[in-house]
Each structure stands twice: as C-alpha cells, then as structure tokens.
Amino acid sequence: MSHSPRAFTADLPTAADLRSRLDAALDDPARAWLDRAATAVAAHPVDRASAQATPAQATSAQGAPAQGSPVQATPAWELRFAEAGRRCGPDHADAARLVLLHAAHADTATLTRLYEQGTATERRAVLNALPHLVSGPDALPLVQDALRTNDTRLVAAALGPYAAVHLGPHDWRHAVLKCLFTGVPVAAVAGLAHRARADAELARMLGDYAAERTAAGRDVPGDLYRVLALTDEPAATDGGSPATTGPDDRATRPDHPAAANPDHSAAPAPFAAPSTSTGEDQES
C-alpha cells in the first residue's frame, strides 16, 4: 500500500536549497571542500554496472577474480561521502551527503551499498535521502532494516517521508509502537496525523500496550495518548460535526485507555534511548 507523495514530501527542500543553506552555514574550508567534492562527483557519475555488481559476481567460485570481472575499488565519490562528516561537521553531514548523492545521481542499488557498508551516521544520511532520490518502494528493505535496530537515530530517520508514502499499514503500525518502545518521539514520524486518522487497528494496538504497561505498574508514554487522539479523528468530518480529538472526549469513554489516566498528557516517556556502538558514533 502506498500513499500520495504530495501529502508527505511537499515541504522537502530541493538539492539547491540544501546547498544554499550549507554555503551559508559552513566555514570557508568546509565550503571549499564541498565545492570540490560535488564537482568531482558530478564529473564522474555512478557506474551502474559496477555499482550493481555483487562480490559473488566479481569473483569465481575459487575466490579469484572472475575472468573479465575485476573486483572494483571503492569509487572516489563514495570516499567523499564517508568523509563528509569530518569535513563539514556532524551538524551538516547529512545535508552534505545528500548534496553528493544528488550530484552522483545515486540509484537504489548505490544507496543500498552505501547503507550496508556505512556507519550509523552514514546509514542515517542514506535513509534521509530516500524521499529525495527514490520514487518507488524499491528502497523499503533499508527502512525495514533500520526499524529492526534499537538505534534511535536510525528508527527516527527510517520513519521520514519515504516510509510515510511506501511503508505498508502492518509495518507502519509496528513502527509507531517501536517508537514508544525505544523512546523515539512520535514527532519524528512523518505523516503521522494522516496515516493514524481513524485507524482502528492502531488504536487497538495502542490500547493493548497501554493496558500491559498499566498492569505491570509502569507509566504509559505520553506520546501514546497523542497518537491515540489521532486515531479518534474520523477519516472525513462533517462540517457540522467536528472531530472529537481532545482528551476530555476520550476520558469520558470508559473503554478507552486514556480513562485510566486522566493526567496522561503529562505522563513521562519511561524509556531511555538505547546506546549504540561508540565506534559508529564517530564521523570519519
């Protein structure tokens, strides 16, 4: 199942916008490096044949290079992709990497390779680049892989506009629950209000989770009630019948999980963000 891209990608900055913002934010050495890197990348676009070749295709069964298929060295522009964090700083690394990916006209195969070989910060940059570079669902395996991790940076990046458009209902609902499990703010979920609206199955799952937490004597994350409020909104409202989305409307329903906690709006999120490999936290 997919949703209209316009609903979730209308506010995405263009590559030119990102470059303009970077030029304003970077210091002179970083700006000069990005100029050189983007120019070099544009001059040597992705070699589709070598980019899509797998190690198995490049070597024989005995482990020697297959005849006519030499093992390809890492393209120079991919080294610059990895280097962007050190050159431009962690605050601007994602945007700089997206500029390079645009210049390289990176396709899904290239993005997949960069994701699989990259550090956590490089993987996050690839995930953030998906709505800019991939129009169809081909890159969903990257989103699904990120959602299987406990790295909150990757979970948040995976739930950007690309997932809002292409992730199926079952996986999307579980991804929202994953945010509650790991402490990722649901504000990171692109298209949340649109996709949660009138979703009875998501409401059931949230109710079950709230009941489990309450039965165990644990706090219910405040974000759960925020999402639950969205599921209360009808898919289409009558002009004379406004949607009942406020906490007072929910609290009057004895079968609604919110009724068990009238002060739910202040309920703290009880989960600490899982730690990740310190090695992957370092920009190269």
VENPE-V830357 format. One record per residue. N is the residue number from 1. RES is the residue in one small letter. SS is DSSP state (2 for helix, 1 for strand, 0 for the rest). PHI is phi as a letter, one per 20 degrees, with the letter a starting at -180 (none if undefined). OMEGA is omega in whole degrees, -180 to 180 (* if undefined). Layout:
[[N:RES:SS:PHI:OMEGA] [N:RES:SS:PHI:OMEGA]]
This chain:
[[1:m:0:none:177] [2:s:0:c:-179] [3:h:0:c:-178] [4:s:0:f:-180] [5:p:0:g:-177] [6:r:2:f:-178] [7:a:2:f:-172] [8:f:2:c:-174] [9:t:2:d:-176] [10:a:0:f:-176] [11:d:0:e:180] [12:l:0:f:177] [13:p:0:f:176] [14:t:0:f:177] [15:a:2:f:179] [16:a:2:f:178] [17:d:2:f:180] [18:l:2:f:-179] [19:r:2:f:179] [20:s:2:f:179] [21:r:2:f:179] [22:l:2:f:180] [23:d:2:g:180] [24:a:2:f:-174] [25:a:2:e:-174] [26:l:0:e:173] [27:d:0:f:-174] [28:d:2:g:180] [29:p:2:f:-179] [30:a:2:f:180] [31:r:2:f:179] [32:a:2:f:178] [33:w:2:f:-179] [34:l:2:f:176] [35:d:2:g:-179] [36:r:2:f:-177] [37:a:2:f:-179] [38:a:2:f:179] [39:t:2:f:180] [40:a:2:f:180] [41:v:2:f:-179] [42:a:2:f:-180] [43:a:2:f:-179] [44:h:0:c:-178] [45:p:0:f:-177] [46:v:0:g:173] [47:d:0:e:-173] [48:r:2:f:-176] [49:a:2:f:-179] [50:s:2:f:-179] [51:a:2:f:-177] [52:q:2:e:179] [53:a:0:f:178] [54:t:0:e:177] [55:p:2:g:-180] [56:a:2:f:179] [57:q:2:f:-175] [58:a:2:e:-178] [59:t:1:c:178] [60:s:0:e:-180] [61:a:0:f:-180] [62:q:0:e:178] [63:g:0:n:178] [64:a:0:e:178] [65:p:1:g:178] [66:a:1:f:-178] [67:q:0:f:180] [68:g:0:m:-179] [69:s:1:c:-180] [70:p:0:f:178] [71:v:0:f:-176] [72:q:0:e:173] [73:a:0:f:178] [74:t:0:f:179] [75:p:0:g:-176] [76:a:2:g:-177] [77:w:2:f:178] [78:e:2:f:174] [79:l:2:f:177] [80:r:2:f:175] [81:f:2:g:-180] [82:a:2:f:-175] [83:e:2:f:-171] [84:a:2:g:-179] [85:g:2:f:-179] [86:r:2:f:-176] [87:r:2:f:-174] [88:c:2:d:-180] [89:g:0:n:-176] [90:p:0:f:-178] [91:d:0:f:-176] [92:h:0:d:-175] [93:a:2:f:-178] [94:d:2:g:-179] [95:a:2:f:179] [96:a:2:f:179] [97:r:2:f:178] [98:l:2:f:176] [99:v:2:g:179] [100:l:2:f:179] [101:l:2:f:176] [102:h:2:f:-178] [103:a:2:f:-180] [104:a:2:e:-174] [105:h:0:l:-175] [106:a:0:f:178] [107:d:0:e:-176] [108:t:2:f:180] [109:a:2:f:179] [110:t:2:f:179] [111:l:2:f:179] [112:t:2:f:179] [113:r:2:f:179] [114:l:2:f:179] [115:y:2:f:-175] [116:e:2:f:-177] [117:q:2:e:-169] [118:g:0:e:171] [119:t:0:f:-180] [120:a:2:f:-179] [121:t:2:f:177] [122:e:2:f:176] [123:r:2:f:178] [124:r:2:f:179] [125:a:2:f:178] [126:v:2:f:180] [127:l:2:f:179] [128:n:2:f:-179] [129:a:2:e:-173] [130:l:2:g:-178] [131:p:2:f:178] [132:h:2:e:-167] [133:l:2:d:-175] [134:v:0:c:-176] [135:s:0:e:-177] [136:g:0:d:-175] [137:p:2:e:-173] [138:d:2:g:-176] [139:a:2:e:180] [140:l:2:g:177] [141:p:2:g:177] [142:l:2:f:177] [143:v:2:f:-178] [144:q:2:f:177] [145:d:2:f:-180] [146:a:2:f:-179] [147:l:2:f:176] [148:r:0:e:-179] [149:t:0:e:172] [150:n:0:d:176] [151:d:0:e:-174] [152:t:2:f:177] [153:r:2:f:-178] [154:l:2:f:178] [155:v:2:f:-180] [156:a:2:f:-179] [157:a:2:f:-179] [158:a:2:f:-176] [159:l:0:e:176] [160:g:0:f:-176] [161:p:2:g:-180] [162:y:2:f:178] [163:a:2:f:180] [164:a:2:g:-179] [165:v:2:e:-165] [166:h:2:d:-175] [167:l:0:f:-178] [168:g:0:f:-175] [169:p:2:g:-177] [170:h:2:f:-179] [171:d:2:f:-179] [172:w:2:f:179] [173:r:2:f:179] [174:h:2:f:177] [175:a:2:f:176] [176:v:2:f:176] [177:l:2:f:179] [178:k:2:f:176] [179:c:2:f:180] [180:l:2:f:-180] [181:f:2:f:-170] [182:t:2:d:180] [183:g:0:n:174] [184:v:0:f:179] [185:p:0:g:-179] [186:v:2:f:174] [187:a:2:f:179] [188:a:2:f:-176] [189:v:0:e:180] [190:a:0:f:177] [191:g:0:m:-175] [192:l:2:g:-177] [193:a:2:f:-178] [194:h:2:f:-173] [195:r:2:e:-180] [196:a:2:e:-174] [197:r:0:g:176] [198:a:0:l:180] [199:d:0:e:-176] [200:a:2:f:-180] [201:e:2:f:176] [202:l:2:f:178] [203:a:2:f:178] [204:r:2:f:180] [205:m:2:f:178] [206:l:2:f:178] [207:g:2:f:178] [208:d:2:f:-179] [209:y:2:f:178] [210:a:2:f:180] [211:a:2:f:178] [212:e:2:f:180] [213:r:2:f:-179] [214:t:2:f:180] [215:a:2:f:180] [216:a:0:e:180] [217:g:0:m:-179] [218:r:0:d:180] [219:d:0:f:175] [220:v:0:e:-179] [221:p:0:g:179] [222:g:2:g:179] [223:d:2:f:179] [224:l:2:f:-179] [225:y:2:f:177] [226:r:2:f:178] [227:v:2:f:-180] [228:l:2:f:178] [229:a:2:f:-180] [230:l:2:f:179] [231:t:2:f:178] [232:d:0:f:-177] [233:e:0:f:178] [234:p:0:f:-179] [235:a:0:f:176] [236:a:0:b:-176] [237:t:0:d:174] [238:d:1:f:-178] [239:g:0:g:-179] [240:g:0:e:-178] [241:s:1:c:-178] [242:p:0:f:179] [243:a:0:f:179] [244:t:0:e:-175] [245:t:0:d:-177] [246:g:0:f:-179] [247:p:2:f:-180] [248:d:2:f:179] [249:d:2:f:-178] [250:r:2:f:-175] [251:a:2:f:180] [252:t:0:e:179] [253:r:0:e:-175] [254:p:0:f:-179] [255:d:0:e:-178] [256:h:0:e:-178] [257:p:2:g:-179] [258:a:2:f:-178] [259:a:2:f:-179] [260:a:2:f:-176] [261:n:0:b:-177] [262:p:0:f:179] [263:d:0:d:-172] [264:h:2:f:-175] [265:s:2:f:180] [266:a:2:d:-177] [267:a:0:f:-178] [268:p:0:f:173] [269:a:0:f:-170] [270:p:0:e:-173] [271:f:0:d:171] [272:a:0:e:180] [273:a:0:f:180] [274:p:0:f:178] [275:s:0:f:178] [276:t:0:c:-179] [277:s:0:g:-180] [278:t:2:f:178] [279:g:2:f:-179] [280:e:2:f:180] [281:d:2:f:-176] [282:q:0:e:176] [283:e:0:f:179] [284:s:0:e:*]]
